[in-house]
């Protein structure tokens, strides 16, 4: 996952996660690699002996599947840029003193 960095309201750099377009293809490759590895282990004893290796592969796949499932919460670079523009405009509006805060009421 790629992260774009931009200043928040306090001026600190924050990361904006962006879901990369090639991630689904890499996830499919990872799942197929797990399947192929299991198929290679013909004997039950070989399959059981490969437990740590398979656990690592499954853990990587699980993490990637989670990222894939929540990809909707990630932005494309264009949406992330639009969000930064809007945030910057809001910040500039907040910084403007239009004189409405004093004497109103």
C-alpha positions, 0 to 999 in steps of 0.5 A, a space after each residue: 500500500 502506498 501512502 501519500 503525505 500531506 500536512 494536516 490542520 496542525 501542520 504535521 505530515 500525515 499519511 493518506 493510504 492509497 490502494 494500489 491498482 496491481 494489488 488484486 493481481 498480486 493477491 491472486 498470485 499469492 493464493 495460487 502459489 499457496 494452492 500450488 505449494 500444497 499440491 506439491 506436498 504429496 505425502 501427508 507427512 510432507 504436508 504436515 512438515 511444511 506447517 511453518 512455511 504454510 502458516 507464513 504463506 497463509 498469514 501473508 494471504 490473510 493480511 492481503 485479503 484483509 487489505 483487499 476487503 477494506 480497499 473501499 476505505 482507501 482512495 485513488 491518488 485523484 481522490 486523495 489529491 481532491 481531499 487535500 485540496 478541500 482540506 487546504 481550502 478549509 484550513 485557509 477559511 479557518 485562518 481568515 478573520 472575517 470579523 464575524 467572531 467578535 461582536 456577533 451575538 
